[in-house]
Amino acid sequence: MTYKLIAAMRVPDHSTIAEFRRRHERALGELFTEVLALCDEAGLVEVGVISIDGMKIRANASRGANRSYEKLVADILKEAEETDRWEDGLFGDDRGDEPPEHLRTAEGRRAAFKAAKERLAQKAGREAEPEVERIELDRERVAAGRGRRAWQRSAHKELMRRRELDAKPIARSRAERLLETLHRLEENRLVEIQANAAYEAWHAARRAGGVPGQKLGMPPKPVKPPPEPEGVMNKTDPDSRMMRTQGQPTVQGYNAQAAVTRGQIIVAAEIAVESPDFGHLEPTVRAALRELENAGVTQRPETVLADAGYWHTRQMENIVSGRNPGARPARRRATRRR
Protein backbone atom coordinates (compact mmCIF):
# COMPACT_ATOMS: atom_id res chain seq x y z
CA MET A 1 0.00 0.00 0.00
CA THR A 2 2.93 2.32 0.76
CA TYR A 3 4.19 1.97 -2.80
CA LYS A 4 0.75 2.77 -4.21
CA LEU A 5 0.71 5.97 -2.14
CA ILE A 6 4.16 7.06 -3.33
CA ALA A 7 3.25 6.32 -6.96
CA ALA A 8 -0.12 8.11 -6.59
CA MET A 9 -1.89 4.88 -7.61
CA ARG A 10 -0.18 4.94 -11.00
CA VAL A 11 1.06 1.63 -12.38
CA PRO A 12 4.47 1.79 -14.11
CA ASP A 13 4.83 0.12 -17.49
CA HIS A 14 6.72 -3.18 -17.45
CA SER A 15 9.37 -1.72 -19.77
CA THR A 16 9.94 1.12 -17.28
CA ILE A 17 10.65 -1.40 -14.53
CA ALA A 18 12.94 -3.38 -16.83
CA GLU A 19 14.84 -0.23 -17.83
CA PHE A 20 15.21 0.77 -14.15
CA ARG A 21 16.63 -2.66 -13.33
CA ARG A 22 19.03 -2.54 -16.27
CA ARG A 23 20.20 1.01 -15.50
CA HIS A 24 20.80 0.27 -11.81
CA GLU A 25 21.97 -3.35 -12.13
CA ARG A 26 25.32 -2.67 -10.41
CA ALA A 27 23.70 -0.74 -7.55
CA LEU A 28 21.14 -3.52 -7.00
CA GLY A 29 23.96 -6.06 -6.83
CA GLU A 30 25.80 -3.93 -4.29
CA LEU A 31 22.58 -3.64 -2.26
CA PHE A 32 22.38 -7.46 -2.11
CA THR A 33 25.95 -7.58 -0.77
CA GLU A 34 25.22 -4.86 1.81
CA VAL A 35 22.15 -6.74 3.07
CA LEU A 36 24.25 -9.90 3.37
CA ALA A 37 26.85 -7.95 5.38
CA LEU A 38 24.07 -6.60 7.63
CA CYS A 39 22.79 -10.15 8.20
CA ASP A 40 26.32 -11.23 9.13
CA GLU A 41 26.60 -8.33 11.59
CA ALA A 42 23.35 -9.52 13.19
CA GLY A 43 24.78 -13.04 13.53
CA LEU A 44 22.42 -14.60 11.00
CA VAL A 45 25.00 -15.88 8.51
CA GLU A 46 26.37 -19.32 9.36
CA VAL A 47 27.84 -20.88 6.21
CA GLY A 48 29.33 -24.13 7.43
CA VAL A 49 26.66 -25.81 5.31
CA ILE A 50 25.10 -24.25 2.21
CA SER A 51 22.39 -25.76 0.03
CA ILE A 52 22.04 -25.15 -3.70
CA ASP A 53 18.93 -25.64 -5.77
CA GLY A 54 17.28 -24.25 -8.87
CA MET A 55 13.78 -23.15 -9.79
CA LYS A 56 12.20 -22.50 -13.15
CA ILE A 57 10.94 -18.93 -13.47
CA ARG A 58 8.46 -17.98 -16.18
CA ALA A 59 9.47 -15.28 -18.63
CA ASN A 60 7.05 -12.64 -19.87
CA ALA A 61 6.85 -14.58 -23.13
CA SER A 62 4.71 -17.31 -24.62
CA ARG A 63 5.94 -20.70 -25.78
CA GLY A 64 4.05 -19.97 -29.00
CA ALA A 65 6.48 -17.12 -29.72
CA ASN A 66 9.36 -19.56 -30.35
CA ARG A 67 10.44 -19.50 -33.96
CA SER A 68 12.81 -21.53 -36.10
CA TYR A 69 14.91 -19.75 -38.72
CA GLU A 70 12.53 -20.87 -41.47
CA LYS A 71 9.52 -19.55 -39.56
CA LEU A 72 11.26 -16.23 -38.88
CA VAL A 73 11.97 -15.83 -42.58
CA ALA A 74 8.28 -16.44 -43.30
CA ASP A 75 7.27 -13.90 -40.63
CA ILE A 76 9.61 -11.26 -42.03
CA LEU A 77 8.32 -11.84 -45.57
CA LYS A 78 4.77 -11.59 -44.27
CA GLU A 79 5.62 -8.35 -42.47
CA ALA A 80 7.09 -6.90 -45.67
CA GLU A 81 4.13 -8.14 -47.74
CA GLU A 82 1.63 -6.52 -45.38
CA THR A 83 3.55 -3.26 -45.58
CA ASP A 84 3.56 -3.43 -49.38
CA ARG A 85 -0.14 -4.26 -49.40
CA TRP A 86 -0.88 -1.27 -47.20
CA GLU A 87 1.23 0.99 -49.41
CA ASP A 88 -0.09 -0.31 -52.73
CA GLY A 89 -3.69 -0.80 -51.65
CA LEU A 90 -4.56 -3.00 -54.68
CA PHE A 91 -3.82 -6.48 -56.05
CA GLY A 92 -5.13 -5.91 -59.55
CA ASP A 93 -7.08 -8.89 -60.88
CA ASP A 94 -5.69 -11.38 -58.33
CA ARG A 95 -7.94 -12.90 -55.69
CA GLY A 96 -5.69 -11.53 -52.93
CA ASP A 97 -4.97 -14.79 -51.11
CA GLU A 98 -2.24 -16.16 -53.41
CA PRO A 99 1.47 -15.36 -52.98
CA PRO A 100 2.64 -12.30 -54.93
CA GLU A 101 4.38 -13.00 -58.21
CA HIS A 102 7.88 -12.36 -56.82
CA LEU A 103 7.36 -14.94 -54.01
CA ARG A 104 6.27 -17.83 -56.22
CA THR A 105 9.80 -19.14 -56.86
CA ALA A 106 12.66 -20.05 -54.49
CA GLU A 107 14.91 -17.42 -56.09
CA GLY A 108 12.21 -14.79 -55.74
CA ARG A 109 11.66 -15.62 -52.08
CA ARG A 110 15.39 -15.40 -51.32
CA ALA A 111 15.66 -12.02 -53.07
CA ALA A 112 12.52 -10.73 -51.33
CA PHE A 113 13.77 -11.90 -47.95
CA LYS A 114 17.12 -10.18 -48.45
CA ALA A 115 15.39 -6.94 -49.44
CA ALA A 116 12.92 -7.15 -46.54
CA LYS A 117 15.73 -7.85 -44.10
CA GLU A 118 17.70 -4.84 -45.35
CA ARG A 119 14.63 -2.59 -45.01
CA LEU A 120 14.03 -3.71 -41.43
CA ALA A 121 17.70 -3.25 -40.57
CA GLN A 122 17.67 0.24 -42.05
CA LYS A 123 14.63 1.18 -39.96
CA ALA A 124 16.26 -0.25 -36.83
CA GLY A 125 19.56 1.53 -37.56
CA ARG A 126 21.66 -1.65 -37.61
CA GLU A 127 23.50 -3.90 -40.03
CA ALA A 128 21.47 -6.38 -42.06
CA GLU A 129 24.05 -9.14 -41.57
CA PRO A 130 25.32 -9.95 -38.06
CA GLU A 131 29.03 -9.70 -37.35
CA VAL A 132 30.52 -11.72 -34.50
CA GLU A 133 33.90 -10.72 -33.14
CA ARG A 134 36.19 -13.73 -33.18
CA ILE A 135 35.91 -15.77 -30.00
CA GLU A 136 39.26 -16.80 -28.52
CA LEU A 137 39.04 -19.92 -26.36
CA ASP A 138 41.36 -21.17 -23.62
CA ARG A 139 42.76 -24.10 -25.59
CA GLU A 140 44.14 -26.02 -22.63
CA ARG A 141 40.92 -25.79 -20.66
CA VAL A 142 38.67 -26.64 -23.61
CA ALA A 143 40.91 -29.46 -24.80
CA ALA A 144 40.51 -31.12 -21.40
CA GLY A 145 36.88 -31.70 -22.31
CA ARG A 146 37.97 -33.56 -25.44
CA GLY A 147 35.90 -33.58 -28.58
CA ARG A 148 34.32 -31.07 -30.88
CA ARG A 149 31.26 -30.59 -28.67
CA ALA A 150 33.40 -29.16 -25.84
CA TRP A 151 34.69 -26.44 -28.18
CA GLN A 152 31.20 -25.64 -29.43
CA ARG A 153 29.80 -25.42 -25.89
CA SER A 154 32.62 -23.14 -24.73
CA ALA A 155 32.21 -20.82 -27.73
CA HIS A 156 28.45 -20.62 -27.19
CA LYS A 157 28.93 -19.79 -23.50
CA GLU A 158 31.30 -16.97 -24.45
CA LEU A 159 28.74 -15.62 -26.93
CA MET A 160 26.06 -15.65 -24.22
CA ARG A 161 28.43 -13.85 -21.84
CA ARG A 162 28.96 -11.12 -24.43
CA ARG A 163 25.21 -10.79 -24.96
CA GLU A 164 24.74 -10.43 -21.21
CA LEU A 165 27.35 -7.65 -21.03
CA ASP A 166 25.78 -5.88 -24.02
CA ALA A 167 22.16 -6.38 -22.95
CA LYS A 168 19.65 -3.88 -24.29
CA PRO A 169 15.91 -3.40 -23.66
CA ILE A 170 13.65 -5.50 -25.88
CA ALA A 171 12.39 -3.40 -28.78
CA ARG A 172 8.73 -2.40 -28.87
CA SER A 173 8.51 -2.75 -32.65
CA ARG A 174 7.51 -6.23 -33.82
CA ALA A 175 9.71 -5.84 -36.91
CA GLU A 176 12.77 -5.03 -34.78
CA ARG A 177 12.11 -8.01 -32.52
CA LEU A 178 11.89 -10.31 -35.53
CA LEU A 179 15.21 -8.98 -36.84
CA GLU A 180 16.91 -9.34 -33.43
CA THR A 181 15.70 -12.94 -33.09
CA LEU A 182 16.88 -13.76 -36.61
CA HIS A 183 20.29 -12.19 -35.93
CA ARG A 184 20.76 -14.24 -32.79
CA LEU A 185 20.14 -17.50 -34.62
CA GLU A 186 22.58 -16.42 -37.33
CA GLU A 187 25.17 -15.49 -34.67
CA ASN A 188 24.80 -18.94 -33.11
CA ARG A 189 25.61 -20.50 -36.47
CA LEU A 190 28.65 -18.22 -37.05
CA VAL A 191 30.04 -19.03 -33.60
CA GLU A 192 29.59 -22.76 -34.22
CA ILE A 193 31.57 -22.39 -37.46
CA GLN A 194 34.33 -20.56 -35.55
CA ALA A 195 34.42 -23.28 -32.88
CA ASN A 196 34.67 -26.04 -35.49
CA ALA A 197 37.56 -24.27 -37.22
CA ALA A 198 39.36 -23.69 -33.88
CA TYR A 199 38.95 -27.34 -32.90
CA GLU A 200 40.30 -28.62 -36.22
CA ALA A 201 43.23 -26.16 -36.07
CA TRP A 202 44.07 -27.27 -32.52
CA HIS A 203 43.90 -30.92 -33.54
CA ALA A 204 46.15 -30.31 -36.57
CA ALA A 205 48.72 -28.43 -34.44
CA ARG A 206 48.66 -31.22 -31.86
CA ARG A 207 49.35 -33.81 -34.51
CA ALA A 208 52.13 -31.72 -36.06
CA GLY A 209 53.89 -31.23 -32.71
CA GLY A 210 53.13 -34.62 -31.20
CA VAL A 211 55.59 -36.78 -29.29
CA PRO A 212 57.27 -39.43 -31.51
CA GLY A 213 55.59 -42.78 -31.05
CA GLN A 214 52.49 -41.25 -29.47
CA LYS A 215 49.24 -42.42 -31.03
CA LEU A 216 46.92 -39.53 -31.79
CA GLY A 217 44.28 -41.43 -33.69
CA MET A 218 42.59 -40.35 -36.88
CA PRO A 219 42.20 -36.61 -37.58
CA PRO A 220 38.64 -35.32 -37.13
CA LYS A 221 36.41 -35.28 -40.14
CA PRO A 222 35.65 -31.74 -41.33
CA VAL A 223 32.13 -30.72 -40.41
CA LYS A 224 29.99 -28.93 -42.93
CA PRO A 225 27.80 -26.40 -41.13
CA PRO A 226 24.06 -26.52 -41.83
CA PRO A 227 22.95 -24.15 -44.61
CA GLU A 228 20.61 -22.40 -42.17
CA PRO A 229 20.78 -21.82 -38.39
CA GLU A 230 19.26 -24.61 -36.33
CA GLY A 231 17.16 -24.48 -33.18
CA VAL A 232 14.50 -22.01 -32.12
CA MET A 233 14.49 -18.57 -30.49
CA ASN A 234 11.72 -16.67 -28.76
CA LYS A 235 10.84 -13.47 -30.62
CA THR A 236 9.26 -11.85 -27.52
CA ASP A 237 12.15 -12.57 -25.14
CA PRO A 238 15.18 -13.93 -27.04
CA ASP A 239 17.10 -14.64 -23.81
CA SER A 240 14.48 -17.05 -22.45
CA ARG A 241 14.39 -20.77 -23.20
CA MET A 242 12.03 -23.72 -22.97
CA MET A 243 12.46 -25.09 -19.42
CA ARG A 244 11.64 -28.73 -18.88
CA THR A 245 11.29 -30.40 -15.48
CA GLN A 246 10.35 -34.05 -15.11
CA GLY A 247 6.74 -34.35 -14.05
CA GLN A 248 6.07 -30.63 -14.53
CA PRO A 249 4.64 -28.66 -17.48
CA THR A 250 7.18 -27.05 -19.80
CA VAL A 251 7.57 -23.31 -19.24
CA GLN A 252 9.17 -20.51 -21.25
CA GLY A 253 11.61 -18.90 -18.88
CA TYR A 254 14.84 -19.23 -16.94
CA ASN A 255 16.56 -21.54 -14.46
CA ALA A 256 17.24 -19.50 -11.30
CA GLN A 257 19.95 -20.85 -8.99
CA ALA A 258 20.21 -19.99 -5.28
CA ALA A 259 22.69 -20.83 -2.51
CA VAL A 260 21.25 -20.60 1.01
CA THR A 261 22.51 -21.20 4.54
CA ARG A 262 20.97 -23.49 7.13
CA GLY A 263 19.18 -20.43 8.49
CA GLN A 264 17.61 -19.68 5.07
CA ILE A 265 19.85 -16.69 4.33
CA ILE A 266 20.47 -16.37 0.57
CA VAL A 267 24.19 -15.90 -0.05
CA ALA A 268 24.13 -16.06 -3.86
CA ALA A 269 21.62 -16.00 -6.70
CA GLU A 270 22.40 -16.72 -10.35
CA ILE A 271 20.30 -17.03 -13.50
CA ALA A 272 20.82 -19.56 -16.29
CA VAL A 273 19.14 -20.46 -19.55
CA GLU A 274 20.02 -24.16 -19.52
CA SER A 275 17.12 -26.25 -18.28
CA PRO A 276 19.07 -29.00 -16.44
CA ASP A 277 20.84 -28.18 -13.17
CA PHE A 278 23.83 -30.18 -14.41
CA GLY A 279 26.82 -27.87 -14.82
CA HIS A 280 25.56 -25.11 -12.50
CA LEU A 281 27.06 -26.33 -9.23
CA GLU A 282 30.54 -24.82 -9.53
CA PRO A 283 29.35 -21.41 -10.88
CA THR A 284 26.87 -21.09 -8.00
CA VAL A 285 29.47 -22.08 -5.39
CA ARG A 286 31.89 -19.60 -6.96
CA ALA A 287 29.23 -16.88 -6.79
CA ALA A 288 28.56 -17.72 -3.11
CA LEU A 289 32.28 -17.46 -2.25
CA ARG A 290 32.53 -14.15 -4.08
CA GLU A 291 29.50 -12.67 -2.31
CA LEU A 292 30.71 -13.85 1.10
CA GLU A 293 34.10 -12.26 0.53
CA ASN A 294 32.56 -8.99 -0.70
CA ALA A 295 30.29 -8.91 2.36
CA GLY A 296 33.26 -9.39 4.70
CA VAL A 297 32.17 -12.84 5.88
CA THR A 298 35.34 -14.72 6.88
CA GLN A 299 33.76 -18.14 7.34
CA ARG A 300 33.84 -20.45 4.33
CA PRO A 301 31.53 -23.38 3.47
CA GLU A 302 32.63 -26.83 4.56
CA THR A 303 29.70 -28.78 3.14
CA VAL A 304 27.72 -28.18 -0.04
CA LEU A 305 24.32 -29.85 -0.42
CA ALA A 306 22.71 -30.35 -3.82
CA ASP A 307 20.49 -32.97 -5.41
CA ALA A 308 21.72 -35.62 -7.84
CA GLY A 309 20.93 -33.48 -10.89
CA TYR A 310 23.97 -31.31 -10.13
CA TRP A 311 26.48 -34.18 -10.12
CA HIS A 312 29.35 -33.14 -12.38
CA THR A 313 32.58 -35.02 -11.67
CA ARG A 314 35.05 -32.31 -12.70
CA GLN A 315 33.12 -29.57 -10.91
CA MET A 316 32.88 -31.68 -7.77
CA GLU A 317 36.65 -32.23 -7.85
CA ASN A 318 37.28 -28.50 -8.29
CA ILE A 319 35.03 -27.63 -5.35
CA VAL A 320 36.45 -30.26 -2.99
CA SER A 321 40.09 -29.47 -3.88
CA GLY A 322 39.54 -25.71 -3.56
CA ARG A 323 40.41 -24.93 -7.19
CA ASN A 324 37.60 -22.39 -7.36
CA PRO A 325 38.89 -18.94 -8.31
CA GLY A 326 38.72 -16.73 -5.23
CA ALA A 327 38.22 -19.63 -2.84
CA ARG A 328 40.40 -19.97 0.24
CA PRO A 329 41.79 -23.40 1.14
CA ALA A 330 39.26 -25.02 3.43
CA ARG A 331 38.04 -28.44 4.37
CA ARG A 332 35.14 -29.29 2.11
CA ARG A 333 32.97 -32.32 1.92
CA ALA A 334 30.83 -32.91 -1.16
CA THR A 335 27.46 -34.39 -0.32
CA ARG A 336 25.29 -36.03 -2.93
CA ARG A 337 21.68 -35.84 -1.84
CA ARG A 338 19.15 -37.98 -3.63
Stockholm file with secondary structure:
# STOCKHOLM 1.0

chainA/1-338         MTYKLIAAMRVPDHSTIAEFRRRHERALGELFTEVLALCDEAGLVEVGVISIDGMKIRANASRGANRSYEKLVADILKEAEETDRWEDGLFGDDRGDEPPEHLRTAEGRRAAFKAAKERLAQKAGREAEPEVERIELDRERVAAGRGRRAWQRSAHKELMRRRELDAKPIARSRAERLLETLHRLEENRLVEIQANAAYEAWHAARRAGGVPGQKLGMPPKPVKPPPEPEGVMNKTDPDSRMMRTQGQPTVQGYNAQAAVTRGQIIVAAEIAVESPDFGHLEPTVRAALRELENAGVTQRPETVLADAGYWHTRQMENIVSGRNPGARPARRRATRRR
#=GR chainA/1-338 SS CHHHHHTTTCCCCHHHHHHHHHHTHHHHHHHHHHHHHHHHHTTCCCCSEEEEEEEEEECSSCGGGEEEHHHHHHHHHHHHHHHHHHHHCCCTTSCSSSCCGGGSSHHHHHHHHHHHHHHHHHHHTSCSSCCCCCCCCCHHHHHTTCSHHHHHHHHHHHHHHHHHHTCCCCCSSHHHHHHHHHHHHHHHHHHHHHHHHHHHHHHHHHHHTCCTTCCCCSCCCCCCCCSSCCSEEESSCTTCEEECCTTSCCEEEEEEEEEEETTCCEEEEEEESCSSSTTCHHHHHHHHHHHHHHTTCCCCCSEEEEEGGGCCHHHHHHHHHTCSTTCCCCCCEEEEEC
#=GC SS_cons         CHHHHHTTTCCCCHHHHHHHHHHTHHHHHHHHHHHHHHHHHTTCCCCSEEEEEEEEEECSSCGGGEEEHHHHHHHHHHHHHHHHHHHHCCCTTSCSSSCCGGGSSHHHHHHHHHHHHHHHHHHHTSCSSCCCCCCCCCHHHHHTTCSHHHHHHHHHHHHHHHHHHTCCCCCSSHHHHHHHHHHHHHHHHHHHHHHHHHHHHHHHHHHHTCCTTCCCCSCCCCCCCCSSCCSEEESSCTTCEEECCTTSCCEEEEEEEEEEETTCCEEEEEEESCSSSTTCHHHHHHHHHHHHHHTTCCCCCSEEEEEGGGCCHHHHHHHHHTCSTTCCCCCCEEEEEC
//
